[in-house]
């Protein structure tokens, strides 16, 4: 069974999602052609998103590494990105059965009225498998503790998806949709606290700067594509500081490819690199909203049909369809805040005491911080940026602390599967912003590592309290509707 699921997962999202959504579409009564088309739109969306994020990480990895070398940084936790986390997640006994186990938990929660969300965002189940896999190795390869951690995370996430559903649906105009992705939901508590504190600052609650307002105020300079060009060019310029200070060394490198290169050629090469990276970042900012439309085109027919089916089967009771946050990462405020946080994230990683993690491959995942923030900050760029900044700052410590056990899990998976995504470079530990920096993932990890049985009891108590609270809200709402 483990081999079967590992083989299916090895297809990747771009192949697995069309198959899964086509099957789901047929199961809920869609015609084959329409179900297939919806599934293919989702698959093409993942292909497009993969190409664009690779465009970001591939082109900015060397400049960011150059910045680390220029400023003599010593950050020992290597950014493996989400592919390593997903590889660790699915290439274990926990990950092999995570989808059917979690679907079973989801069904039990639906019939006990402890959730309203039907989580069909199957690809992102790797988040639950990841924390389960890390705890699995942490506990001496205990399958019971691994599934315990994964299921606790799944239950908490479903409750959070219910709690945030109404605001999410209203803000994005997506009725019937919730977001049961734990990385995205783990930033909700930060949003509640920090946004509430900011509203209490005199005058701050009247500060209303949204992405559209930036466009009106700054004209073309407020456009995400232009901001992308500026930020990309600045990163490239900083990366070339070392080349300017040691121009002879840069020319030596240039002569390896062009022996006849002159000083003018060297200057032109640097200018070309700066402009290229600027335009590349601008392209990423412009293409992502266009790609997210593919997800919407693919998922909305399935969502609408599922809602019809749920209305019939649940006799009109309110049920949310759990979807990927990729649906809404093309929002203009998300793009602007991501642009602003990329250089900020790198700077705080460099200067934050106790941090050993330099974000590189994970930068593409910054878009996923914001989908649940925006309904609470109402798209305010300043508020959203501050919440994201604080959450990322704390998340750097999370990644650093989890690195030894992430590394252990990655080594075990690479030894067993030879999956290159899980290969940790010599002399480094493994890290990733994707879920390793999240409040839910780290909270479960820390409870199991430092408190063990007491931590497990605390996790059960917190989860049980959330389930009871959610059930009361559901029952109360059903009575009001009747």
VEXTOR-750827 format. One record per residue (C-alpha): x, y, z; residue in three letters; residue number from 1. Coordinates in Angstrom, 3 decimals, padded with zeros to 6 digits, m for minus. Example, Ala and Ser with C-alpha at 12.3 -4.5 7.8 and 13.67 -1.06 7.14 Angstrom:
# VEXTOR-750827
{pt {012.300 m004.500 007.800} ALA 1}
{pt {013.670 m001.060 007.140} SER 2}
***
This chain:
# VEXTOR-750827
{pt {000.000 000.000 000.000} UNK 1}
{pt {002.871 002.348 000.835} UNK 2}
{pt {004.426 001.660 m002.587} UNK 3}
{pt {001.110 002.281 m004.337} UNK 4}
{pt {000.593 005.653 m002.677} UNK 5}
{pt {004.228 006.659 m003.141} UNK 6}
{pt {003.892 005.869 m006.857} UNK 7}
{pt {000.713 007.942 m007.157} UNK 8}
{pt {002.276 010.878 m005.301} UNK 9}
{pt {005.357 010.667 m007.548} UNK 10}
{pt {003.197 011.930 m010.434} UNK 11}
{pt {003.331 015.393 m008.894} UNK 12}
{pt {000.496 017.880 m008.585} UNK 13}
{pt {000.301 018.658 m012.298} UNK 14}
{pt {m000.620 015.033 m013.131} UNK 15}
{pt {m002.214 013.871 m009.901} UNK 16}
{pt {m004.634 016.809 m009.572} UNK 17}
{pt {m006.289 016.395 m013.014} UNK 18}
{pt {m006.797 012.684 m012.297} UNK 19}
{pt {m008.174 013.299 m008.804} UNK 20}
{pt {m010.437 016.171 m009.813} UNK 21}
{pt {m011.731 014.288 m012.852} UNK 22}
{pt {m012.626 011.364 m010.577} UNK 23}
{pt {m014.185 013.727 m008.037} UNK 24}
{pt {m016.158 015.438 m010.797} UNK 25}
{pt {m017.536 012.098 m012.041} UNK 26}
{pt {m018.385 011.008 m008.490} UNK 27}
{pt {m020.448 014.138 m007.875} UNK 28}
{pt {m022.361 013.777 m011.129} UNK 29}
{pt {m020.498 015.934 m013.643} UNK 30}
{pt {m020.291 014.813 m017.261} UNK 31}
{pt {m016.940 013.264 m018.190} UNK 32}
{pt {m015.928 016.013 m020.613} UNK 33}
{pt {m016.656 018.801 m018.132} UNK 34}
{pt {m014.968 016.957 m015.265} UNK 35}
{pt {m011.892 016.275 m017.404} UNK 36}
{pt {m011.712 019.906 m018.522} UNK 37}
{pt {m011.920 021.114 m014.920} UNK 38}
{pt {m009.203 018.694 m013.856} UNK 39}
{pt {m006.941 019.721 m016.728} UNK 40}
{pt {m007.349 023.417 m015.907} UNK 41}
{pt {m006.169 022.660 m012.372} UNK 42}
{pt {m003.250 020.610 m013.698} UNK 43}
{pt {m002.239 023.312 m016.155} UNK 44}
{pt {m002.481 025.832 m013.332} UNK 45}
{pt {000.010 023.805 m011.295} UNK 46}
{pt {002.316 023.552 m014.321} UNK 47}
{pt {002.155 027.308 m014.800} UNK 48}
{pt {002.667 028.003 m011.121} UNK 49}
{pt {005.628 025.628 m011.070} UNK 50}
{pt {007.202 027.346 m014.071} UNK 51}
{pt {006.770 030.807 m012.582} UNK 52}
{pt {008.035 029.878 m009.115} UNK 53}
{pt {010.983 028.088 m010.713} UNK 54}
{pt {011.638 031.263 m012.682} UNK 55}
{pt {011.888 033.056 m009.359} UNK 56}
{pt {013.990 030.542 m007.454} UNK 57}
{pt {016.297 029.533 m010.316} UNK 58}
{pt {017.214 033.080 m011.262} UNK 59}
{pt {017.518 034.479 m007.750} UNK 60}
{pt {019.339 031.610 m006.064} UNK 61}
{pt {022.805 032.686 m007.261} UNK 62}
{pt {022.368 036.414 m006.472} UNK 63}
{pt {021.105 035.598 m002.998} UNK 64}
{pt {023.951 033.158 m002.475} UNK 65}
{pt {026.327 035.906 m003.631} UNK 66}
{pt {024.857 038.253 m001.025} UNK 67}
{pt {025.557 035.618 001.626} UNK 68}
{pt {029.174 035.294 000.422} UNK 69}
{pt {029.748 039.050 000.076} UNK 70}
{pt {028.655 039.794 003.623} UNK 71}
{pt {030.408 036.700 005.045} UNK 72}
{pt {027.254 035.206 006.481} UNK 73}
{pt {027.374 031.870 008.251} UNK 74}
{pt {023.891 030.432 008.046} UNK 75}
{pt {024.090 026.651 008.339} UNK 76}
{pt {020.437 025.750 007.637} UNK 77}
{pt {020.042 025.258 003.887} UNK 78}
{pt {016.716 026.262 002.341} UNK 79}
{pt {015.420 023.054 000.759} UNK 80}
{pt {012.081 024.572 m000.294} UNK 81}
{pt {008.716 022.838 m000.388} UNK 82}
{pt {009.827 019.950 m002.671} UNK 83}
{pt {012.064 018.609 000.121} UNK 84}
{pt {009.310 018.998 002.704} UNK 85}
{pt {006.819 017.217 000.423} UNK 86}
{pt {009.348 014.456 m000.289} UNK 87}
{pt {009.898 013.875 003.422} UNK 88}
{pt {006.144 014.019 003.931} UNK 89}
{pt {005.070 011.448 001.392} UNK 90}
{pt {008.015 009.044 001.375} UNK 91}
{pt {007.287 007.630 004.827} UNK 92}
{pt {004.754 005.224 006.267} UNK 93}
{pt {002.827 008.238 007.592} UNK 94}
{pt {002.651 009.962 004.216} UNK 95}
{pt {001.720 006.805 002.321} UNK 96}
{pt {m001.719 006.604 003.939} UNK 97}
{pt {m002.240 010.232 004.956} UNK 98}
{pt {m004.930 010.929 002.344} UNK 99}
{pt {m007.355 008.085 003.226} UNK 100}
{pt {m006.723 008.516 006.966} UNK 101}
{pt {m007.430 012.246 006.879} UNK 102}
{pt {m010.481 011.789 004.640} UNK 103}
{pt {m011.797 009.349 007.232} UNK 104}
{pt {m011.207 011.899 010.001} UNK 105}
{pt {m012.949 014.544 007.884} UNK 106}
{pt {m016.010 012.269 007.483} UNK 107}
{pt {m016.187 011.622 011.238} UNK 108}
{pt {m015.962 015.336 011.962} UNK 109}
{pt {m018.757 016.058 009.485} UNK 110}
{pt {m021.171 013.555 011.006} UNK 111}
{pt {m020.328 014.706 014.568} UNK 112}
{pt {m020.819 018.342 013.513} UNK 113}
{pt {m017.333 019.381 014.564} UNK 114}
{pt {m016.594 020.783 011.100} UNK 115}
{pt {m018.438 022.075 008.073} UNK 116}
{pt {m015.500 021.788 005.691} UNK 117}
{pt {m015.084 018.993 003.156} UNK 118}
{pt {m011.375 019.196 002.397} UNK 119}
{pt {m010.817 018.270 m001.248} UNK 120}
{pt {m007.479 020.101 m001.441} UNK 121}
{pt {m005.790 016.705 m001.611} UNK 122}
{pt {m002.398 017.871 m002.838} UNK 123}
{pt {m001.834 020.009 000.256} UNK 124}
{pt {m002.345 016.992 002.511} UNK 125}
{pt {001.451 016.807 002.387} UNK 126}
{pt {001.505 019.502 005.098} UNK 127}
{pt {m000.152 017.104 007.534} UNK 128}
{pt {002.107 014.288 006.395} UNK 129}
{pt {005.179 016.482 006.909} UNK 130}
{pt {004.611 017.195 010.587} UNK 131}
{pt {003.600 013.547 011.031} UNK 132}
{pt {006.827 012.389 009.343} UNK 133}
{pt {009.055 014.662 011.466} UNK 134}
{pt {007.392 013.452 014.678} UNK 135}
{pt {007.599 009.876 013.336} UNK 136}
{pt {011.413 010.093 013.158} UNK 137}
{pt {011.624 012.221 016.318} UNK 138}
{pt {009.837 009.489 018.283} UNK 139}
{pt {012.068 006.677 017.017} UNK 140}
{pt {009.896 005.846 013.981} UNK 141}
{pt {006.709 005.433 015.977} UNK 142}
{pt {003.839 005.240 013.488} UNK 143}
{pt {001.299 005.951 016.225} UNK 144}
{pt {002.929 009.248 017.227} UNK 145}
{pt {003.393 010.211 013.591} UNK 146}
{pt {m000.296 009.803 012.811} UNK 147}
{pt {m001.211 011.457 016.110} UNK 148}
{pt {000.673 014.623 015.075} UNK 149}
{pt {m000.783 014.600 011.546} UNK 150}
{pt {m004.382 014.086 012.724} UNK 151}
{pt {m004.112 016.769 015.427} UNK 152}
{pt {m002.884 019.218 012.787} UNK 153}
{pt {m005.687 018.173 010.423} UNK 154}
{pt {m008.420 018.692 013.037} UNK 155}
{pt {m007.098 022.100 014.089} UNK 156}
{pt {m006.887 023.197 010.463} UNK 157}
{pt {m010.460 022.145 009.653} UNK 158}
{pt {m011.781 024.095 012.641} UNK 159}
{pt {m009.755 027.155 011.604} UNK 160}
{pt {m011.110 026.809 008.064} UNK 161}
{pt {m014.644 026.966 009.480} UNK 162}
{pt {m013.890 029.933 011.734} UNK 163}
{pt {m012.428 031.991 008.886} UNK 164}
{pt {m014.824 030.820 006.150} UNK 165}
{pt {m017.421 033.611 006.347} UNK 166}
{pt {m014.882 036.428 006.169} UNK 167}
{pt {m012.954 034.653 003.420} UNK 168}
{pt {m016.080 034.105 001.310} UNK 169}
{pt {m017.268 037.686 001.737} UNK 170}
{pt {m013.916 039.319 001.001} UNK 171}
{pt {m013.080 037.276 m002.100} UNK 172}
{pt {m016.681 036.745 m003.238} UNK 173}
{pt {m016.255 032.967 m003.232} UNK 174}
{pt {m019.412 031.570 m001.592} UNK 175}
{pt {m019.174 028.078 m000.131} UNK 176}
{pt {m015.338 027.972 m000.135} UNK 177}
{pt {m012.983 027.611 002.838} UNK 178}
{pt {m009.199 027.216 003.048} UNK 179}
{pt {m008.086 024.129 005.051} UNK 180}
{pt {m004.380 024.532 004.282} UNK 181}
{pt {m002.433 024.542 007.584} UNK 182}
{pt {000.477 026.744 006.473} UNK 183}
{pt {m001.923 029.453 005.350} UNK 184}
{pt {m004.198 029.086 008.402} UNK 185}
{pt {m001.299 029.137 010.867} UNK 186}
{pt {m000.898 032.884 010.243} UNK 187}
{pt {m004.485 033.606 011.302} UNK 188}
{pt {m003.692 033.889 015.063} UNK 189}
{pt {m000.926 036.391 014.254} UNK 190}
{pt {m003.440 038.346 012.193} UNK 191}
{pt {m006.043 038.432 014.957} UNK 192}
{pt {m003.574 039.659 017.567} UNK 193}
{pt {m001.439 042.096 015.556} UNK 194}
{pt {m004.315 043.536 013.524} UNK 195}
{pt {m006.261 044.089 016.752} UNK 196}
{pt {m003.307 045.870 018.364} UNK 197}
{pt {m002.746 048.065 015.312} UNK 198}
{pt {m006.400 049.135 015.346} UNK 199}
{pt {m005.920 050.434 018.908} UNK 200}
{pt {m003.115 052.799 017.881} UNK 201}
{pt {m004.610 056.314 017.531} UNK 202}
{pt {m004.833 057.261 013.883} UNK 203}
{pt {m003.520 053.928 012.673} UNK 204}
{pt {m006.989 052.468 012.356} UNK 205}
{pt {m007.760 055.245 009.863} UNK 206}
{pt {m004.742 054.427 007.713} UNK 207}
{pt {m006.257 052.855 004.630} UNK 208}
{pt {m003.657 051.910 002.015} UNK 209}
{pt {m004.656 049.137 m000.343} UNK 210}
{pt {m002.959 047.973 m003.508} UNK 211}
{pt {m005.451 049.801 m005.702} UNK 212}
{pt {m004.833 052.938 m003.662} UNK 213}
{pt {m001.104 052.564 m004.280} UNK 214}
{pt {m001.773 052.424 m007.993} UNK 215}
{pt {m003.804 055.627 m007.845} UNK 216}
{pt {m001.286 057.425 m005.622} UNK 217}
{pt {001.923 056.362 m007.305} UNK 218}
{pt {000.624 055.738 m010.803} UNK 219}
{pt {002.651 053.216 m012.735} UNK 220}
{pt {005.081 052.866 m009.795} UNK 221}
{pt {002.247 051.329 m007.767} UNK 222}
{pt {001.691 048.514 m010.252} UNK 223}
{pt {002.868 045.063 m009.016} UNK 224}
{pt {004.757 044.471 m012.274} UNK 225}
{pt {006.749 047.707 m011.846} UNK 226}
{pt {007.376 047.072 m008.149} UNK 227}
{pt {008.611 043.626 m009.163} UNK 228}
{pt {011.095 045.125 m011.613} UNK 229}
{pt {012.384 047.549 m008.956} UNK 230}
{pt {012.788 044.919 m006.219} UNK 231}
{pt {014.403 042.411 m008.589} UNK 232}
{pt {016.861 044.996 m009.876} UNK 233}
{pt {017.769 046.070 m006.320} UNK 234}
{pt {018.500 042.476 m005.273} UNK 235}
{pt {020.685 042.021 m008.348} UNK 236}
{pt {022.489 045.306 m007.690} UNK 237}
{pt {023.286 044.334 m004.095} UNK 238}
{pt {024.500 040.924 m005.282} UNK 239}
{pt {026.941 042.677 m007.623} UNK 240}
{pt {028.449 044.804 m004.838} UNK 241}
{pt {031.235 042.255 m004.511} UNK 242}
{pt {031.866 042.429 m008.231} UNK 243}
{pt {032.192 046.198 m008.102} UNK 244}
{pt {034.588 046.027 m005.155} UNK 245}
{pt {036.649 043.330 m006.882} UNK 246}
{pt {036.103 044.154 m010.519} UNK 247}
{pt {039.245 042.301 m011.582} UNK 248}
{pt {037.799 039.080 m010.153} UNK 249}
{pt {034.562 039.657 m012.046} UNK 250}
{pt {036.498 040.247 m015.275} UNK 251}
{pt {038.422 037.000 m014.735} UNK 252}
{pt {035.125 035.139 m014.566} UNK 253}
{pt {033.887 036.943 m017.681} UNK 254}
{pt {037.086 036.069 m019.583} UNK 255}
{pt {036.388 032.368 m018.996} UNK 256}
{pt {033.431 032.677 m021.379} UNK 257}
{pt {034.696 035.581 m023.500} UNK 258}
{pt {038.504 035.923 m023.652} UNK 259}
{pt {038.239 039.200 m025.587} UNK 260}
{pt {035.963 040.891 m023.049} UNK 261}
{pt {036.828 044.519 m022.207} UNK 262}
{pt {036.055 046.655 m019.158} UNK 263}
{pt {033.073 048.062 m021.027} UNK 264}
{pt {031.840 044.520 m021.636} UNK 265}
{pt {032.123 043.835 m017.905} UNK 266}
{pt {030.058 046.878 m016.969} UNK 267}
{pt {027.480 046.016 m019.632} UNK 268}
{pt {027.292 042.419 m018.320} UNK 269}
{pt {026.529 043.679 m014.814} UNK 270}
{pt {023.886 046.088 m016.118} UNK 271}
{pt {022.379 043.281 m018.203} UNK 272}
{pt {022.153 040.990 m015.157} UNK 273}
{pt {020.482 043.704 m013.086} UNK 274}
{pt {017.921 044.483 m015.768} UNK 275}
{pt {017.271 040.797 m016.490} UNK 276}
{pt {016.532 039.993 m012.843} UNK 277}
{pt {014.348 043.079 m012.586} UNK 278}
{pt {012.232 042.071 m015.585} UNK 279}
{pt {012.141 038.461 m014.333} UNK 280}
{pt {010.679 039.525 m010.983} UNK 281}
{pt {008.210 041.774 m012.805} UNK 282}
{pt {007.168 038.825 m014.973} UNK 283}
{pt {006.531 036.694 m011.894} UNK 284}
{pt {004.302 039.386 m010.383} UNK 285}
{pt {002.320 039.746 m013.609} UNK 286}
{pt {001.980 036.057 m014.502} UNK 287}
{pt {000.837 034.704 m011.139} UNK 288}
{pt {m002.591 036.465 m011.199} UNK 289}
{pt {m003.127 035.183 m014.730} UNK 290}
{pt {m002.244 031.635 m013.717} UNK 291}
{pt {m004.514 031.677 m010.679} UNK 292}
{pt {m007.433 032.276 m013.035} UNK 293}
{pt {m006.803 028.760 m014.363} UNK 294}
{pt {m007.341 027.355 m010.857} UNK 295}
{pt {m010.579 029.290 m010.555} UNK 296}
{pt {m011.771 028.140 m013.994} UNK 297}
{pt {m011.020 024.536 m013.046} UNK 298}
{pt {m012.206 024.477 m009.452} UNK 299}
{pt {m015.368 026.558 m009.584} UNK 300}
{pt {m017.445 024.076 m011.680} UNK 301}
{pt {m016.483 021.296 m009.246} UNK 302}
{pt {m017.210 023.573 m006.300} UNK 303}
{pt {m020.642 024.515 m007.649} UNK 304}
{pt {m021.557 020.897 m008.384} UNK 305}
{pt {m020.306 019.788 m004.972} UNK 306}
{pt {m022.389 022.493 m003.335} UNK 307}
{pt {m025.485 021.243 m005.188} UNK 308}
{pt {m024.784 017.696 m004.030} UNK 309}
{pt {m024.119 018.788 m000.448} UNK 310}
{pt {m027.345 020.808 m000.370} UNK 311}
{pt {m029.265 017.689 m001.384} UNK 312}
{pt {m027.501 015.246 000.914} UNK 313}
{pt {m027.296 017.562 003.914} UNK 314}
{pt {m030.806 018.931 003.346} UNK 315}
{pt {m029.730 022.517 002.904} UNK 316}
{pt {m027.281 022.569 005.830} UNK 317}
{pt {m024.285 024.827 005.442} UNK 318}
{pt {m021.142 023.021 004.237} UNK 319}
{pt {m017.864 024.526 003.022} UNK 320}
{pt {m015.752 023.115 000.198} UNK 321}
{pt {m012.083 023.153 001.216} UNK 322}
{pt {m009.920 024.493 m001.617} UNK 323}
{pt {m006.290 025.462 m002.179} UNK 324}
{pt {m005.271 029.054 m001.320} UNK 325}
{pt {m003.787 029.145 m004.838} UNK 326}
{pt {m007.294 030.318 m005.794} UNK 327}
{pt {m006.608 033.802 m004.451} UNK 328}
{pt {m002.835 034.360 m004.355} UNK 329}
{pt {m003.145 036.624 m007.386} UNK 330}
{pt {m004.769 039.367 m005.266} UNK 331}
{pt {m002.989 042.697 m005.771} UNK 332}
{pt {m002.322 043.243 m002.040} UNK 333}
{pt {m000.781 039.782 m001.798} UNK 334}
{pt {001.549 040.569 m004.690} UNK 335}
{pt {002.615 043.957 m003.305} UNK 336}
{pt {003.233 042.626 000.226} UNK 337}
{pt {005.162 039.656 m001.162} UNK 338}
{pt {007.388 042.018 m003.127} UNK 339}
{pt {008.051 044.144 m000.058} UNK 340}
{pt {008.704 041.155 002.187} UNK 341}
{pt {011.241 039.409 m000.068} UNK 342}
{pt {014.089 041.847 000.698} UNK 343}
{pt {012.860 042.312 004.272} UNK 344}
{pt {012.767 038.576 004.892} UNK 345}
{pt {016.344 038.210 003.672} UNK 346}
{pt {017.547 041.117 005.827} UNK 347}
{pt {015.952 039.883 009.043} UNK 348}
{pt {017.318 036.396 008.340} UNK 349}
{pt {020.812 037.893 008.131} UNK 350}
{pt {020.657 039.997 011.280} UNK 351}
{pt {018.215 038.123 013.550} UNK 352}
{pt {020.044 036.709 016.619} UNK 353}
{pt {019.660 032.955 016.956} UNK 354}
{pt {018.633 032.421 013.337} UNK 355}
{pt {020.649 030.090 011.094} UNK 356}
{pt {018.280 029.949 008.096} UNK 357}
{pt {018.698 031.989 004.893} UNK 358}
{pt {015.568 031.867 002.710} UNK 359}
{pt {016.247 031.069 m000.931} UNK 360}
{pt {014.043 028.391 m002.487} UNK 361}
{pt {011.202 029.184 m000.059} UNK 362}
{pt {010.758 032.756 m001.293} UNK 363}
{pt {008.187 031.602 m003.834} UNK 364}
{pt {005.985 030.423 m000.950} UNK 365}
{pt {005.569 033.922 000.493} UNK 366}
{pt {002.388 034.361 m001.557} UNK 367}
{pt {000.656 031.811 000.690} UNK 368}
{pt {001.020 033.881 003.856} UNK 369}
{pt {m001.730 036.280 002.935} UNK 370}
{pt {m004.989 034.631 001.731} UNK 371}
{pt {m006.516 034.536 005.233} UNK 372}
{pt {m004.858 037.754 006.425} UNK 373}
{pt {m006.526 040.004 003.859} UNK 374}
{pt {m010.147 039.469 004.979} UNK 375}
{pt {m009.134 040.665 008.476} UNK 376}
{pt {m006.788 043.499 007.432} UNK 377}
{pt {m009.292 044.396 004.669} UNK 378}
{pt {m006.506 044.443 002.119} UNK 379}
{pt {m004.616 047.215 003.927} UNK 380}
{pt {m001.040 046.958 002.615} UNK 381}
{pt {000.620 048.421 005.737} UNK 382}
{pt {m001.258 046.193 008.193} UNK 383}
{pt {m000.776 043.097 006.065} UNK 384}
{pt {002.933 043.803 005.688} UNK 385}
{pt {003.407 044.247 009.462} UNK 386}
{pt {001.567 041.006 010.257} UNK 387}
{pt {003.618 039.137 007.665} UNK 388}
{pt {006.869 040.652 008.926} UNK 389}
{pt {006.271 039.598 012.547} UNK 390}
{pt {005.077 036.113 011.561} UNK 391}
{pt {008.121 035.531 009.353} UNK 392}
{pt {010.520 036.839 011.990} UNK 393}
{pt {009.217 034.352 014.554} UNK 394}
{pt {009.078 031.655 011.881} UNK 395}
{pt {012.851 031.933 011.328} UNK 396}
{pt {013.410 030.687 014.885} UNK 397}
{pt {010.936 027.888 014.265} UNK 398}
{pt {012.845 026.718 011.168} UNK 399}
{pt {016.192 026.898 012.985} UNK 400}
{pt {014.954 024.896 015.952} UNK 401}
{pt {013.304 022.225 013.801} UNK 402}
{pt {016.324 021.895 011.478} UNK 403}
{pt {018.071 018.953 013.256} UNK 404}
{pt {014.977 016.743 013.107} UNK 405}
{pt {014.053 017.899 009.592} UNK 406}
{pt {017.603 016.929 008.605} UNK 407}
{pt {017.247 013.509 010.254} UNK 408}
{pt {014.003 012.885 008.367} UNK 409}
{pt {015.497 014.077 005.063} UNK 410}
{pt {018.574 011.838 005.472} UNK 411}
{pt {016.376 008.811 006.209} UNK 412}
{pt {014.142 009.471 003.201} UNK 413}
{pt {017.094 010.060 000.846} UNK 414}
{pt {018.795 006.864 002.028} UNK 415}
{pt {015.642 004.865 001.386} UNK 416}
{pt {014.466 006.434 m001.888} UNK 417}
{pt {017.415 008.361 m003.375} UNK 418}
{pt {014.937 011.187 m003.994} UNK 419}
{pt {017.185 014.142 m004.853} UNK 420}
{pt {014.651 016.591 m003.444} UNK 421}
{pt {015.465 015.213 000.017} UNK 422}
{pt {019.251 015.382 m000.405} UNK 423}
{pt {020.800 017.768 002.119} UNK 424}
{pt {024.082 019.385 000.948} UNK 425}
{pt {027.155 018.369 002.925} UNK 426}
{pt {027.886 020.621 005.879} UNK 427}
{pt {024.313 021.942 006.081} UNK 428}
{pt {021.121 021.167 007.959} UNK 429}
{pt {017.747 021.053 006.202} UNK 430}
{pt {015.215 023.844 006.498} UNK 431}
{pt {012.211 025.240 004.668} UNK 432}
{pt {009.798 028.060 005.276} UNK 433}
{pt {007.031 025.882 003.851} UNK 434}
{pt {005.314 024.598 006.974} UNK 435}
{pt {008.505 024.335 009.063} UNK 436}
{pt {008.000 028.011 009.917} UNK 437}
{pt {004.274 027.737 010.615} UNK 438}
{pt {002.740 028.110 014.063} UNK 439}
{pt {000.712 024.894 013.786} UNK 440}
{pt {003.574 022.731 012.539} UNK 441}
{pt {006.151 024.038 014.979} UNK 442}
{pt {003.716 024.063 017.906} UNK 443}
{pt {002.963 020.358 017.446} UNK 444}
{pt {006.645 019.562 016.900} UNK 445}
{pt {007.771 021.488 020.000} UNK 446}
{pt {005.071 019.961 022.194} UNK 447}
{pt {006.105 016.442 021.187} UNK 448}
{pt {009.860 017.087 021.425} UNK 449}
{pt {010.147 019.112 024.622} UNK 450}
{pt {007.072 018.041 026.617} UNK 451}
{pt {006.425 014.528 025.237} UNK 452}
{pt {003.450 012.999 027.078} UNK 453}
{pt {002.536 016.317 028.687} UNK 454}
{pt {002.774 017.970 025.272} UNK 455}
{pt {000.558 015.288 023.750} UNK 456}
{pt {m002.007 015.844 026.501} UNK 457}
{pt {m001.941 019.612 025.898} UNK 458}
{pt {m002.445 019.097 022.166} UNK 459}
{pt {m005.428 016.824 022.835} UNK 460}
{pt {m006.910 019.368 025.250} UNK 461}
{pt {m006.514 022.295 022.826} UNK 462}
{pt {m007.909 020.296 019.898} UNK 463}
{pt {m010.847 019.013 021.952} UNK 464}
{pt {m011.669 022.556 023.096} UNK 465}
{pt {m011.626 023.770 019.475} UNK 466}
{pt {m013.871 020.899 018.364} UNK 467}
{pt {m016.375 021.612 021.149} UNK 468}
{pt {m016.386 025.322 020.328} UNK 469}
{pt {m016.903 024.643 016.632} UNK 470}
{pt {m019.690 022.151 017.255} UNK 471}
{pt {m021.528 024.665 019.429} UNK 472}
{pt {m021.255 027.294 016.718} UNK 473}
{pt {m022.511 024.849 014.063} UNK 474}
{pt {m025.473 023.666 016.174} UNK 475}
{pt {m026.354 027.246 017.112} UNK 476}
{pt {m026.242 028.354 013.488} UNK 477}
{pt {m028.377 025.408 012.342} UNK 478}
{pt {m031.038 026.236 014.945} UNK 479}
{pt {m031.116 029.868 013.819} UNK 480}
{pt {m031.468 028.822 010.169} UNK 481}
{pt {m034.330 026.460 011.018} UNK 482}
***
